[in-house]
Amino acid sequence: MRIEELKQKEVINTCNCKILGCADDIEFDICTGCIEAIIVPGPGKWCGLVCSDFEYVIPFKCIVQVGPDIILVKVDEKEVRNKIKV
């Protein structure tokens, strides 16, 4: 799968069935080349559109399943929430 294909998938938390958003980026270990996490931007501050204060950094081990349209994850949203530094 290519990163571009990953960006088209909605990420859903199986703990509460909440849609977190669409995968936007990945983190990987430069030494091993292994994916460590997927990055999902948080909701926008103004009417859900304009930039967010945080993003979800979801560890690869928390991915339950990758389907044709969605990525299922099992996470505690408070633990994977990462404040964006401006």
Sequence and secondary structure as in RCSB ss.txt:
>XXXX:A:sequence
MRIEELKQKEVINTCNCKILGCADDIEFDICTGCIEAIIVPGPGKWCGLVCSDFEYVIPFKCIVQVGPDIILVKV
DEKEVRNKIKV
>XXXX:A:secstr
  HHHHTTSEEEETTTTEEEEE  EEEE TTT  EEEEEEE  BTBTBTB  SEEEEEEGGGEEEE SSEEEE  
 HHHHEEE   
